[in-house]
Amino acid sequence: MLIVQSFWPGVKHKDNIDKVIKHATLSHKFIRKHNFRSLLYTHKDLAFKFEHIPYDEVRYFDEKDFKDIYKPFWSAGKLIAASKVNEPFYHVDFDLFMFKDKILEIEKEPFMCLHSEPWLNPKFYETDQEFLEEHFPFLANDERVHSYNFGIFGGQDFLAITETFTEILEFSKTHHKALKEVSEIYNAKYKKLNGSNIDWDTAVRLEQVLSSSLIRFKIQLEEVPTWIPKQNIKNIPHVYEEFKKLGIFHLWCNVVKKNFELAFGEDLFLKMLESYYLYDKQ
């Protein structure tokens, strides 16, 4: 199975590259441990940062692919990389560490991602009703439209996956106003409920909500398959309980990231992950 990783600094990681490289180095060690083929997509000017990581292949983004991308869509690089793959694959984020080889158990699935997101309230299909009715009417009344964590995503039906990502990327380039408006509506409701704003709204909507829904629709899946079933997702601690069962660790939540950094320091925490799991000491 081909494992794809990608890095486009965008607006989110431009001042945080060294931390990204640390995560990438350890994440790739687990990929190599399980004998997967590895492919990195990155910015040509940043390739030297990854030289010490033994990827089987490195490809460079074409900067033309990012022309006109809606700026808050900071995860666009991930979708661009995946849209160029021409064989079954799984994309693995740098901050996801596969202690056990679990991809082999699900590699025959046409499409799969990690888990549904437990905290989104109000649900996207309620917040985005007018947006969906105008731009994706076949999803407007579908309560299965939800956000799915793309820390790992992929599967056998790479054509449906790559075609969908191409559609989403083009949508991002041509619908800036609509994306800005729906994000403002969502953020206002979120702030009213939670007392704070969020900055990942647009990327989540395009990457995790619309992409997963369109892929499900395209290949006629009843639900989006996930490693952690929806009924097991109650809150963040439950997610990490399931990660332990799966044999993976994903630094997907800012609260968790900050807690680990405060408790151990980032370097020590990564060393702990490597020493405890890389050599089968669990």
C-alpha positions in Angstrom: 0.0 0.0 0.0 1.2 3.5 -0.8 1.3 6.0 2.0 1.2 9.6 1.0 2.3 12.5 3.2 2.3 16.2 2.2 3.4 19.6 3.4 2.3 22.9 2.0 2.9 25.7 4.5 0.0 27.8 3.5 -1.2 30.3 6.1 -1.2 27.8 9.1 2.3 26.4 9.3 4.5 29.0 7.7 6.1 29.9 11.1 6.0 26.4 12.5 8.0 24.3 10.1 10.6 22.9 12.5 7.8 21.4 14.7 6.2 19.9 11.5 9.6 18.3 10.5 9.9 16.7 14.0 6.5 15.1 13.6 7.2 14.1 10.1 10.4 12.4 11.0 8.8 10.2 13.7 5.6 9.5 11.7 7.7 8.2 8.8 9.6 5.9 11.1 6.4 4.0 11.8 5.5 4.0 8.1 8.9 2.4 7.3 8.5 0.0 10.3 5.4 -1.5 8.6 7.1 -1.7 5.2 4.7 0.7 3.4 5.9 2.6 0.3 6.1 6.3 1.1 5.5 9.4 -1.1 6.0 12.9 0.0 4.6 16.0 -1.7 6.2 19.2 -0.6 7.1 22.7 -1.7 10.4 22.6 -3.8 12.0 25.3 -1.7 11.3 23.3 1.5 12.4 19.9 0.3 15.8 20.2 2.0 14.0 20.2 5.3 12.9 16.6 4.6 16.2 15.3 3.2 17.0 13.2 6.3 13.7 11.3 6.0 14.0 8.3 3.7 10.9 8.6 1.6 10.7 6.3 -1.4 9.7 9.2 -3.6 9.5 13.0 -3.3 7.4 15.1 -5.6 7.0 18.8 -5.7 3.8 20.9 -5.7 3.2 23.0 -8.8 2.6 26.4 -7.4 0.0 27.0 -10.2 -2.2 24.5 -8.3 -2.5 26.9 -5.5 -3.4 29.9 -7.6 -6.8 31.4 -6.5 -7.2 28.9 -3.6 -9.3 30.5 -0.9 -6.7 31.5 1.7 -8.5 30.1 4.8 -8.4 26.7 3.1 -5.1 25.9 4.8 -5.4 22.1 4.2 -5.6 22.5 0.4 -2.1 21.0 0.0 -3.3 17.7 1.4 -6.1 17.5 -1.2 -3.9 18.6 -4.0 -1.3 15.9 -3.2 -4.0 13.2 -2.9 -5.7 14.4 -6.2 -2.5 13.6 -8.1 -2.1 10.0 -6.9 -3.0 7.3 -9.5 -3.2 4.2 -7.4 -4.9 3.1 -4.2 -3.4 5.0 -1.2 -3.8 6.3 2.3 -2.8 9.8 3.2 -1.3 10.0 6.7 -0.9 13.3 8.6 2.6 14.1 10.0 1.1 14.1 13.6 -0.3 10.6 13.3 1.8 7.7 14.5 1.0 4.2 13.5 2.3 2.0 16.3 0.7 -1.1 14.8 0.1 -2.0 11.2 -3.7 -1.5 11.0 -4.0 -0.2 7.5 -3.7 -3.8 6.2 -7.0 -4.6 7.9 -8.9 -2.0 6.0 -6.9 -1.5 2.8 -9.6 -3.2 0.6 -12.2 -0.6 1.6 -13.2 1.7 -1.3 -12.9 4.8 1.0 -12.2 5.2 4.7 -11.2 7.9 7.2 -10.3 7.9 10.9 -13.4 9.0 12.8 -16.3 11.5 13.0 -15.7 14.7 14.9 -17.4 14.6 18.3 -17.6 18.3 19.2 -19.4 20.0 16.2 -22.5 21.7 17.4 -24.7 22.9 15.7 -24.3 20.2 13.1 -23.1 21.2 9.7 -26.2 20.2 7.9 -28.2 22.6 10.1 -25.8 25.5 9.8 -25.1 25.1 6.1 -28.6 24.5 4.9 -28.8 27.5 2.5 -25.2 27.0 1.4 -25.8 23.4 0.5 -29.1 24.1 -1.2 -27.4 26.5 -3.5 -24.2 24.7 -4.2 -24.8 21.0 -3.4 -28.6 20.5 -3.4 -28.4 16.8 -3.3 -26.8 17.0 0.1 -29.0 19.8 1.5 -31.4 17.5 3.4 -29.0 14.7 4.1 -28.4 14.3 7.8 -25.4 12.1 7.1 -23.4 15.2 6.1 -20.9 15.5 8.9 -17.3 16.2 9.6 -14.8 13.3 9.5 -11.3 13.4 10.7 -8.9 13.1 7.8 -5.8 12.2 9.9 -5.9 9.1 7.8 -8.0 8.8 4.6 -7.9 6.9 1.4 -8.8 3.5 0.0 -9.1 1.5 -3.2 -11.4 3.8 -5.1 -8.7 6.4 -5.7 -10.4 7.6 -8.8 -13.5 8.7 -6.9 -11.3 10.2 -4.2 -9.1 12.2 -6.5 -12.0 13.3 -8.7 -13.8 14.6 -5.7 -10.8 16.5 -4.3 -10.3 18.1 -7.7 -13.9 19.3 -7.6 -13.5 20.7 -4.1 -10.3 22.5 -5.0 -11.9 24.1 -8.0 -14.9 25.1 -5.8 -12.5 26.8 -3.4 -11.1 28.9 -6.2 -14.4 30.1 -7.6 -16.6 30.6 -4.5 -14.7 32.8 -2.1 -17.7 34.9 -1.3 -20.0 32.0 -0.5 -17.3 30.3 1.7 -16.7 33.6 3.6 -20.4 34.1 4.2 -21.2 30.6 5.4 -18.1 30.7 7.7 -19.2 34.0 9.2 -22.7 32.4 10.0 -21.1 29.3 11.5 -18.6 31.2 13.5 -21.3 33.5 14.9 -23.3 30.5 16.1 -20.2 28.8 17.4 -19.2 31.9 19.4 -22.7 32.2 20.8 -22.6 28.6 22.0 -19.0 28.4 23.1 -17.9 31.9 23.7 -15.0 31.8 21.2 -14.2 31.8 17.6 -12.6 29.0 15.6 -10.1 29.3 12.8 -10.4 25.9 11.1 -13.9 26.3 9.9 -13.3 26.7 6.2 -10.7 23.9 6.0 -13.0 21.5 7.9 -16.0 22.4 5.7 -14.1 21.7 2.5 -11.8 18.9 3.4 -13.7 16.9 6.0 -17.4 17.7 5.4 -17.9 18.2 1.7 -15.2 15.9 0.5 -16.4 13.0 2.6 -20.0 13.6 1.6 -19.3 13.8 -2.1 -17.1 10.7 -2.1 -19.9 8.8 -0.2 -22.4 10.1 -2.8 -20.2 9.3 -5.7 -19.5 5.6 -4.8 -23.0 5.2 -3.2 -22.0 4.4 0.4 -24.7 4.4 3.0 -22.3 6.0 5.5 -18.7 7.2 5.5 -16.7 4.2 6.8 -14.5 5.0 9.7 -12.0 3.1 11.8 -13.7 4.3 15.0 -17.5 3.8 14.7 -19.7 6.9 15.3 -21.3 5.3 18.4 -17.9 5.2 20.1 -17.4 8.9 19.7 -18.7 10.8 22.7 -15.9 13.1 23.7 -12.2 13.6 23.2 -11.1 11.1 25.9 -13.2 8.5 24.2 -11.4 9.2 21.0 -8.0 8.5 22.6 -9.3 5.3 24.2 -10.1 4.1 20.7 -6.8 5.2 19.4 -5.1 3.0 21.9 -7.1 0.0 20.8 -6.2 0.8 17.1 -2.5 1.1 17.9 -2.2 4.7 16.6 -1.8 8.1 18.2 -3.0 11.3 16.5 -2.3 14.8 17.9 -5.5 16.0 16.3 -6.8 18.2 19.1 -5.2 21.4 20.2 -6.1 20.8 23.8 -4.3 17.5 23.8 -1.3 19.0 22.0 -1.0 21.8 24.5 -1.4 19.4 27.5 1.3 17.1 26.3 3.7 20.0 25.6 3.1 21.4 29.1 3.5 18.0 30.8 6.6 16.7 28.9 7.9 19.3 26.5 7.5 18.5 22.8 10.9 16.9 22.3 10.6 14.6 25.3 7.0 13.6 24.3 8.1 12.6 20.8 11.1 10.6 22.3 8.7 8.8 24.6 6.5 7.8 21.6 9.5 6.5 19.7 11.2 4.6 22.5 8.0 3.0 23.8 6.3 2.0 20.6 8.8 1.9 17.8 10.6 -1.1 19.3 7.5 -3.1 20.3 7.7 -2.3 24.0 4.0 -1.7 24.5 
